[in-house]
Amino acid sequence: MSKQLLLGDEAIAQAALDAGLSGVYAYPGTPSTEITEYIQMAPITTEQNIHNRWCANEKTAMEAALGMSFVGKRALVCMKHVGMNVAADCFVNSAITGVKGGLIVIAADDPSMHSSQNEQDSRFYGDFSLIPMYEPSNQQEAYDMVYNGFEFSEKTGEPILMRMVTRLAHSRSGVERKEQKPQNSISFSEDPRQFILLPGNARKRYKVLLARQDEFIKASEESPYNKYIDGPNKKLGIVACGIGYNYLMENYPEGCEYPVLKIGQYPLPKKQLLQLVESCDEILVLEDGQPFVEKHLKGYLGIGIKVKGRLDGTLSQDGELNPDSVARAVGKENKSEFGVPSVVEMRPPALCEGCGHRDMYITLTEVLKEEYPSHKVFSDIGCYTLGANAPFNAINSCVDMGASITMAKGAADGGLHPSVAVIGDSTFTHSGMTGLLDCVNENANVVIVISDNETTAMTGGQDSAGTGRIESICIGLGVDPAHIRVVVPLKKNHEEMRQIIREEIEYNGVSVIIPRRECIQTLARKKRSK
């Protein structure tokens, strides 16, 4: 088959299409977004009616994919690492139900927090759920793991978690494609109660999952993605996970002097680990993310061998691995050729010129600072989070998707007035609606600003689930229509916005203000395409 130059994300998408995919389910989030976008743009998606619409959030994506698996078809779920927290309810339980059609869950982690609130490592979710996991070291492996992973999922009867990291997701390499497979036909489980997790049945299925752990370990021991590579110098043995193996090889282009165990499939291959441990004086673990393997080794070896990595300070506990940090860890001279000059300053991202969020923040901050010195503004995840920076300095929190509304409610419950929430339209339909229902049920004294730019702007302008429906949703949840105020955030409407904000702050109850103006970037793209 042809060889293509693909991002890691694109390699995953192409592999899924080549493997007979019937549907991709996702909510956009860097660094996973390009997987779904690639599938959406592929001609075969339209030709074969492959599901490719964005979901309201990661939980609905995971549940819909499990439904597609229920009817025997192959489904892909894509999200960034914090999305795993949203999908976790269904994800963890899907390990107990098992699957019918192959199901692969892509968790794209973001070490160094390039565009995230934390550095959490999704491998802990796979370990917690007791299912097999993949972690590719390059784009070709990402392709191969997905292409073969659907069959592996169907063979084991379990979903497969595949963990990516930002540098691999967003870098390119040549990828050799395999033959195109047809989609599965509809079929159902031989066990009519497989997906019914009533306690009596769930207990039985959990015992089955536990009993299969040795089988999963054996599969890892026999996996082509886990390789033991011997070396003459036994003073150190190296466990290199995923992209960490690439960084190691950049320092040893002629081959590493130390024995290396390359890890690409989990659970950890015990046979090869013991071989490494028995051969070497010390172990160094190279893993991009948290000390997942390092903790496992220290916990289950228990034989006094020294294990080095992030926990003992050999590598930093935060941030990404890179060839230079790996060089220092193995005792090589750091020969970095491209240092950052001291005159180069970091340039934090900023709201686009002409963005509606700007006019919203200018007016909101003006009113609050002039007239309500005790105010606090609880914000959310999206472009508007940049209101935390100068010149706005407008928000006091950013925690997780949807938290703006519920935190504002909690603060109001504690006596704060005014208590203001700022949330975007896509984030509102992702995780804000239930918080608004809590506010309505208790008639909380809050002002909720749904800054509607009619798209999921932060991740590139994907469709927003709430476009054209925000007012209807708010009314349906019980907000008094008289206190759902829509305004166009432009300088010419500045005084109108000021007056609306004042009136709704003075109202003792739930107020929703909707500043609505299309994202300046999506508007520009539409004009260019005409």
Secondary structure, DSSP 8 states (H G I E B T S, - for coil): --EEEEEHHHHHHHHHHHTT--EEEE---TTTHHHHHHHHH-HHHHHTT-B----SSHHHHHHHHHHHHHTT--EEEEEEHHHHHHHHHHHHHHHHH--SS-EEEEEEE-TT-SSSS----THHHHHHHT--EE--SSHHHHHHHHHHHHHHHHHHTS-EEEEEEHHHHT-EEEEE-------------SSTTTT---HHHHHHHHHHHHHTHHHHHHHHHT-TT-EEE--S-TTEEEEEETHHHHHHHHH-TT--SS-EEEE-EES--HHHHHHHHHH-SEEEEE-SSSSHHHHHHHHH--S--EEESTTTTSS-SSS---HHHHHHHTT-----S----TT---------TT-HHHHHHHHHHHHHHHH-TT-EEE--SSGGGGGGSTTT---SB--STTHHHHHHHHHHHTT-SSEEEEEEHHHIIIIIHHHHHHHHHHT--EEEEEEB-SSBGGGTSB--TTTTTHHHHHHHHT--GGGEEEE--SGGGHHHHHHHHHHHHHSSSEEEEEEB---HHHHHHHHHH-
